[in-house]
């Protein structure tokens, strides 16, 4: 399974029923966020798989990703984090036991980067969402597909954890509900989203750093045949992909 997909390929991954650079950065999209945006197209998104543990190890993508099946399960060329996931997954005897909970910590999480045009800044933005959140946004895009060039939308995120909700709703009266500047930016928006902005937006780390982060997370790397990093190795922690700890709306734990 390809690790990173854009356009129609990413859209296909978003709609599947199974559970599966430049210096441009993700726009923070946390609970309470609200943006007025223009949707430039129906396939302005990229699929990727990230690793990390909320409040312990910031999200990252491997420099050399593993191959995955249609459900997003690593099957070949496993990364150190895949091996940690597999170690606990194989020891799990039932759903929800201690090993299954540990396995979930190290499992790759399917995410989607979605590109939109922000009407306040007059610039493109990219947000990071889970599959469920992406499907909620895309359902609105498809509903109003034929009127995207004439509609502004309010993009919002509320709640926490499993109660997180993301919505994309059309602005009913653009004359009343948008400022002069927002309407000006709407009219001056580009016709298409620049997909090159997806290039380099993900923070990639090599295998040595992945091992260090595994040890930082409390996993005994000798269990998967790796040597523990020496003190002082790898001073920089991976900077976060803006997952905001809301990946709990995905199926657990495998």
N, C-alpha and C positions, 0 to 999 in steps of 0.2 A: 504494500500500500504506500503510495507516495506520501512523503512527510508533509510537504507544503503544496497546496493547490490554490490557484486563483481563478477568478472568473467563473465560467460555467462548470469547470471541474469541482471547484469549491462549493458551488451551488448544489451540485449533485450529491456531494457528501453531506451537506446540510439537510437535504430532503430525504436521505436514506432512512429507512425505518429501523435499521440496526443501530446498536450503540457504538457506535464507533467514534547591499546597501548604501543607503543614504543615511543622513542623521535625523530623519523624520522620526518622531516618537509617538507612542500611544497617547491619546488624550484621556486623562483620568475620568473614569466613568464609575463612580461609587454611588452607593445608596444616597438618595437626595439630589442626584445630578439631574439637570434639565437643560436641554439645548433646543434651539430652534434651528432646523436644518432644511436643506433641499436635498432630495434624493436624486442623484444624477443618472443612475442606472439600476438594473435589476440584478446585476451579478458583480458588484463591487466588493468582493470579499476574498479572504484567503484562509484556508484551513491550515492548522498546525497542531502539533502535540507538545505540550509543555510539561515540565516536571517541577516539583517543589512542594513544600509543606508550609501551610499558612502559619505565620508568626514564627517560623523557625528557619526555613530556607526559601529565599525568594525564587520566583519562577524563572525558568530558563529553558532553552532548547539545546540538545546536543549538537556539537559540531559535526559528528558523524551519526545520524539517526539510525535507528533500527528499522528493519522492514516489519510491516504490520499487516494483519489480515483485515478483512472488511469490517470487523468489529473493533478495530483499533488495538488489537492485542499483539504485542511484540512476538515475532516468530523467528527472525533471523538477525544476525549481526547485533546481538543484544548489547545495550549500553550498561554501564555499572548499575544504574538505577533500575533498568529492566531486570537485571540479574537479582537485585535485592527484592524486587516485586515477585519474581518467579520463585525465589527461595521460600518466601512466606506463603505464596499461593499454593505451592506443592505440599506444604505442611498443614494447610488448612483442611479441617475435616467437615466443617459445616459453615454455612453462611453466617457471618457475624461473629465468629469465634475470634480469639486473640490474634491468630495468624492472618485471618482475612482482613482484620482491621489494620494490621501492620502492612500487609500487602498493598492495601489501598493508598497508603502514604507514598509509596514509590511508583505507583502505576502512572503511565502517561495519561494526561487529561486532554481530550479533544477540545480545541478552542477555535474560535473564528475571529479574524480581524475584519471589521466592516468599515468601508470608507463612505463618508458623507461630506456635505458641504455646510460649514457652520455659518449661519446668517449673522451672528454677532461679530465675529472676527473677519468674515469674508475670506476664509481660508479653508482648505480641506482638512478634515480630521479623520483619524482612525481610532475606533474603539475596540476593545477586547471583550468578547462575550462567550458564554458557554453555548453549547448546541441548542439547549432549550430556549435561551434568551434570543439567540440568532433566529430561531424559527418564529418566535413571537414578532420580531421586527420584520422578517421576510413576509409573513402573512399579510401585514399591512401594506408592504410594498407591492405585493401581487394584487391586492384588492384595488389599489389605486394606480395600477401600472399605466393605464392609458392617460392618466392626468398628472403624472409626475412633473411635467414641465410647467404645470399651472398651480401646483399645490406646495405649500410649505408644511412642515410637520413639527410637532413637539415630540422630542425624544426624552424619555424620563426613566429613572430607575429608583425603585423604592423597596423597602423591606430589608431583611437580613437572612442569610443562610438559606434554608429551604423555603423561606417565605419571600425571597427576593422576586420582584416582578419587574419586567422591562416592557415598555410600551412605546409605540410610534403612532401618534394620532394626528390626523390632518388639522390644520388651523382653519377654523370655520370662516372667519372674516379677516383676511390679510390686511385690509385697510384699517380695521379697528384693533386687531390683536398684535400687529407687528409695528415696530418703530419705522421711521423714515429710513434709517440706516439699514435695517434688516430687509426692507423691501428693495432698497437699492442693491444690496448684496445679492438678493434673490435674482434680480433682473440681470446682474452682471456675472452670475455664476457660469463656470465653464460648461460646455455641453456634455462632457464626459469626465469621469474620475480618472486621474492619472495613476494607473496601476503600478508604475515604477516606484511609487511611494511605499509600496509594500516591501520593496527590496531593502534588506538590512534593518528592518524595524525590530526583528526578533534578536534577543541577546543569546548568542551561541557560546558555549564553553566546551573545552576539550575534555578528554577522558580523565586526565590528572585532576582537574578541578572538580569534576563530577565525583570522584572518589573522596576528595577532601570534604565536599558537601554531604556525602553519605555519612562520613564519620561525624561531621558536625551535627547531623540529624540523630545520631546515636546508634547507627547501624554498625555492627562489627563486620568490617569488610573482609576479614579473613574467612568468613563463612562462605564467601563466593570466590575464594582463591586470590584475593588481592591484598597488597601490603598497605598497612595503615600509613597515612602521610606523616612525615616528620614534622615536628614543631616548627612553625614559621613558613611552611610550604603554602603557597597560594594565599596571599594577603587580602585579595579582593573578593568579596562575595558577589555573586551574580546580581546585577540590578534587576528589579522585578519587571516581568511582563504584567500589565495592569489587570491581573485577575481578581484582585480585591477580595480573595478568599471566598468567592461565591460559587465555587464549583460544586458545592454540595447539592445542587439541583440535578446532578447526574446520578445514574444508577450505581449503587454501591454493592459490594466492593470490587467486583471484577467485571 
